[in-house]
Amino acid sequence: MSSVLPGTQTRALECVAEKFVVDFARNSGVMREPWRSQQSKAYYQRLTDEFIGQSQLQKWALDEALLETPEIVLAMLGQLCQRVAKKHRAMAKVYESVSAMAAASARVTHDSVEIRQQLQKIQQQLALRVGKLETQLQGTDLTHLGIVHCEQVFARWQAGHYVTFSPAGRCYVALQELFWGAFGDALRFGNALQATELVEQARALAISQLAHDVNASVRTRHYYYEWLMFPSTPDMMESKEALAWLGDDCDGDRQPVSFATTQTHQGVSLGMPRICSAMRLGSAMVDEIFI
């Protein structure tokens, strides 16, 4: 990812590229969905400007009118799928969106034959790629894959790669890296026992690193705002926007800790404990994301 979008720490996150392509597909044509906040929308638009400014997509970025043309949007989506997203989860979600777009296009009369053919072509390409990725995963030691990815992500957290986020935000970012990557693949394609073991590994590491970041024991309780406070850095506003975008689909009732962590511009969800320890916070976030 860093070779595609060099610069800030937020854009060096591997999950950013995966989620961006999924969001681009969901927001193409009739599939557009409202953003929860201006922060999420601003960060997504910034990513769009930068991704479509790469290689063959650059000429389309020069004319905003073209970005509303279905043929151009679909061509951009095809390019992004080939060049940006790498993991099975993202490709499967994009395939779902394109399939829905193809079904909707078949029901309306104003879509041209070219658009329908373009959708079918992308749909077929995605189906082949998703199938290839699934075949690769079925021939892999998924537990080893998940363990290695988990260790890599938490090593980055420990090394300070997520330092521009709040303590709780660092935990959410680390878990999103796992969710969109090889760890998430291992959870979905492995057996139940393997999945449980991987989740418990992530839980233990998340709790330990959260406690370390606030220089406390895993059971020491702090007021929630200490967990949600961003450090004062030049990248603070971008980090807040990135976190809001990463957690844009969090539900305040079903995922209160993740919602409070990512949507800091809104009121704290009722389910977010006002005083909590690293053990309670980290464990709850792991459950909300993986269970």
N, C-alpha and C positions, 0 to 999 in steps of 0.2 A: 504493500500500500504506500509506503513512504516514497517509493520510486515514482508513483503516479502523482501524488500530491505532496510534495515536500513542504515542510514548514512547521506549522503548529503541532503540538502534541495531540490535540483532538483529532486532527485529520490523519495522524499516524496510526490511529486505532484500526485494526483489521475489520472490526464490525461495521465501521462507517461505510465502507465500500459495499458490503453485502446488503445492509439495510437501505442504502441509498437506491440501489437498483430496484429493490422491491417497492420502495415508495414511488419511484419514477413510473414503474409499471402500473401501480394502483392509481396514480394521478394522471394517467394518460387518457385523453378523450373523455368518454362518458364515465370512466371509472374514478374521476376525481373525488377526493374526500376532503372534508374540511379539516384544518389543523386545529389542535386544541388551543394553541397560543401563537402570538406573534413571534415569540422566541423560536419556537419550532419551525415556523414558516420561514423566518429570516435565515436560519442556519441551512435549511433545505435549499432555499434559493441560492445561497452562496455556493453550496456544493454543486448545484446544477450549473451555475455559471462556470465553475472551474472544470467540472468533468466534461462539459460539452465544448470547452475551449481546447480540448486535446485533439491532436492529429486530425483525422477526417471530419470530426465534428465541428471544427473551428469555423468553417465557412457558414454553417447554420447559425452559429452563435451571433454572427454579425447582423443578422436580420431578425428582430424579435417577431415580426409577422410570421416568419416561417415556423417558429416554435409552436404556433397554433394550428399548423397544417397537419392533418392526421398522417399523411404519407411520411412527412419529415419526422414526426414524433416516433412513428413505428421504426423508421430507419435508425433513429438515435437509440431506441430501445434495443434493437438488434446489435448495434455496435457496443453498447454498454454491457450487454450480456456476454459478448465475446471477450471484452477487454477488461472488465472491472470485477464482476462477481465471480467467485471461484468455488464456493461451497454448495453442498446439496440443498440446504434449507432455503437459501436465497433463490436458487434456480427453480425449486419446486413451487415456491410462492409466486414467482414471476410466471411460471407456467399456468398456475391457477388463474392469475389475472388475465393473461393473454387468452386463455380458453373462454373465460367469461366475456371478454371483448369480442371474440370470434362468434360466440353464440348470440350476443346482442346485435352484432353487425348483420347476421343472417336474418334477423327479424325485422330490420328496417329497410326502407326502400331508397333512402338518400345516399347510402354508402356505395361507392363505386365498386366495380368488379375488381379494380386494381387493389383497393384497400382490403377487400375480402381475401384476395389471393395473397397479399402481403401478410395478413394475419395468419393465414393457414401455413405459410412458409415458416414464419417465426415459431408458430406452435409446433410444427414438425421438428424444427431444429432444437427447440427446448426439450421436447419429448425424448429425442435421441440423447441429448446431453444429460438429462436427469437419469435416464436409464443407464448410461455409461457410468455415471457417478455411483449409482446404487450397486452396480456390478462390482466396481472397485471396492466399495465399502464391505460388501459381502465376503470379499476375499482378504479382509484385513483383520488383524488382531485389534478389535475395537477397544477392549479394555486398556491395552497398552497405549493406543492412540489417544484415548481420553486422559489417561494419567499424565502422559508427556505434555499434552496441551495444557492441562490444569497447572502443572508445575511451571511451565513457561510463563503463563499469564501471571501467576502470583509472584514469580521471580521479577517480572517487570514492575509490578506494583511495589514490591519491596525495594527495588532499585530506584524508585521515584518517578516512574514514567507517567503516573496519574496524579502527580502532586498538585496540579492546577485545579483539581476538583475538591469538593468537601470530603471529609472522611467517609461519610455514607455514599457520596457520589463515586468515590474510588471503588468501593465495593460493588456498586451497581455497574460501573464500567467494566470491571473485571469479569463479572458474571455475564454481561452482554458479550464480551469477547468469547467466553465459553459457549454461550447460547448459539451464536452464529457460526461457530467454528467446528473444529474436529471433535471437541468435547460434546457438543450438541448432537453431532452425527452419531457418536458412540451411544448416547442416551437413547436415541430413537431407533437405532438398528441393533443394539445389543439386547441381551435378555434382561429380565427384571432384576435379577440378583446383581448383574454387572452394573446396571443403571443405579441401583441403590448404593452400591459401593462408591461409584464415582461421585454421586451427589453428596455423600457423607464426607468424602475427601475435600470437595469444594467447600462444604460447610465448615469443616475444621480449619481450613486455611483462611477462609474469610473472617471467621471470628478472631483467630489469632492475629491477623494483620490489622484488623480494625482496632483491637486493643493496643497493639504496638503503636499505631498512628496517633492515639490520644494519650500514650504513655500511662496506661492503666492496666489493671488485671481484666480478664475477660468478663468478670462479674461486677466490676465497678460501674455504678449507674451514673449517667450524666443527663442533664436536660437536653431535649431533642435538638435545640438550636445549636448545641456544640457539635453534634454530628452533621448538621446541615450547613455549617458555616464554611464559606469558600475562603481560601487564603487570598490576601491582597496581592495580586500579581497583574502584570500588563495584559495577560490573557484571560482575566477573570470573566469578563462579559461573554467572550466566545465560549468559554468552558460552560457557563450557565446555559447559553443557547444550545450548545451541543448536547448537554445532559437533558434539557427539555425535549429536544428532538428525539434522542434515543428512547426516552420514556413517554413519547407522545401518546401511545396507545394504552398506557397504564390506567387502570380503573381505581378510583378512590375508594370504592367499597371492597372490591376483591383483592386489590394490591395496595393497601394503605401505606405501607412502608416505602415501596418503590415510588408510589405517587408523590408522597411528601418529599422524597429525596430528589426526584427529577423535576417536579413542577413547583419549584420554590417561589415562583411569582404568584401562586394561588394560596388560598388558605390551607393550613395543614389539615389533612384528612382526619376524621374522627378516630379511625382505627390505628393511627400512629401513636404509639405510647409516648407520653410527655416526658417520662424519665425512663431511660432504658440503658442496658449494658451492651457491650459488643456481642455477647452471646445471644441476647434477645434480638438485637437489630440484625446481625448477620444471619442468624438462623431463619428469621422471618423472611428476609429478602431471598434467601436460597429457596425457601418453600414457594414464595410467590412466583419466582421465575421458572423453577424446574419441576415443581410439584402441583 
